Amino acid sequence: MSAPQTLRDLLARPEIIRSFGAHDVFSALIMERAGVPMLFLGGFGVSASLLGLPDVGLTTLTEMTDAVRRTTQRVKNPIVADGDTGHGGLQNVARTVSEFERAGAAGILIEDQVFPKRCGHLSGKQVVPVEVMLDRLQAALDARQDENFVVFARTDARAVEGIEAAIDRANRYADAGADVCFVEAPQSRDELQRIARDVECPLLANMLLGGVTPILSAEELEDLGYKIVVCPIASLLTTGFAIQKIAHALLSQGRLDQLSSEMLSFAEITAALDLEEFTGAEPAASRPGADSPPADDPSG
């Protein structure tokens, strides 16, 4: 089954889809092995991981497409890729869809910010007129080769025009053919509830830790009527914290074995990377007796 069809099947199920944003192939692989059924490859995570730069429209289409391709080559579960504003005019939007689809993505996110865009939970955002976004959506829908390829329409209008305008935009995007709608950065539980009540389209809820939207559980969001909940940068936040912690430990204590219970083991990492499939051998540290001292030489 193709990745877009797999995603369509997930969307057709009654329960909410619990998802994460991956920031690179390794984080996506670990999430898949943990049982996460679908993943997002977001611009924030890719920009931070690949470039060490903030999510302010600096990642190019080529860089993002390469990230999608690398991830889909190793991860079987469907990947939805962040298309930002489409990387230019309408022809660029069409090319972005084509490139992502050929790279193996199951779907794409297209948003209504002006270029250069910025993270949805940062201040200073601007949005294009509704008609411009409708043209972007039409270009995206026309460009897909597989009708199952899922087009997500995101609006950032809440911070610029208010919640009523954001809801109106989402409904207009749904009427234009968007498969899933995403109202970014609602600022209260009441706003989350209003969006779910008033937007007639499958909905994504973005639970960004430290952002402006209150954090609700997957169960609460499902009860409200959301179809997908995504934690977009939790893996990046966790990775940054863990690296910072081991760096401090090595600098202050000179060793890291005291933290080994808080890490994956070498054997677990090599299993995640399918070492045995490629070499036919498991790592020495995972074999029975590998850590035991050598026996005394009886001839000694």
HELIX and SHEET records of a PDB file:
HELIX    1   1 ALA A    3  ALA A   12  1                                  10    
HELIX    2   2 VAL A   25  ALA A   34  1                                  10    
HELIX    3   3 GLY A   43  VAL A   46  1                                   4    
HELIX    4   4 SER A   47  LEU A   51  3                                   5    
HELIX    5   5 LEU A   61  ARG A   74  1                                  14    
HELIX    6   6 LEU A   90  ARG A  102  1                                  13    
HELIX    7   7 VAL A  130  ALA A  143  1                                  14    
HELIX    8   8 ARG A  158  GLU A  161  1                                   4    
HELIX    9   9 ILE A  163  ASP A  175  1                                  13    
HELIX   10  10 ARG A  189  ASP A  198  1                                  10    
HELIX   11  11 ALA A  218  LEU A  224  1                                   7    
HELIX   12  12 ALA A  234  GLN A  253  1                                  20    
HELIX   13  13 ASP A  257  GLU A  262  5                                   6    
HELIX   14  14 PHE A  266  ALA A  272  1                                   7    
HELIX   15  15 LEU A  275  THR A  279  1                                   5    
HELIX   16  16 ALA A  284  SER A  286  5                                   3    
SHEET    1   A 8 VAL A 180  VAL A 183  0                                        
SHEET    2   A 8 VAL A 150  THR A 155  1                                        
SHEET    3   A 8 GLY A 107  GLU A 111  1                                        
SHEET    4   A 8 ILE A  79  ASP A  82  1                                        
SHEET    5   A 8 LEU A  39  LEU A  41  1                                        
SHEET    6   A 8 ILE A  17  ALA A  22  1                                        
SHEET    7   A 8 ILE A 228  CYS A 231  1                                        
SHEET    8   A 8 LEU A 204  ASN A 206  1                                        
END                                                                             
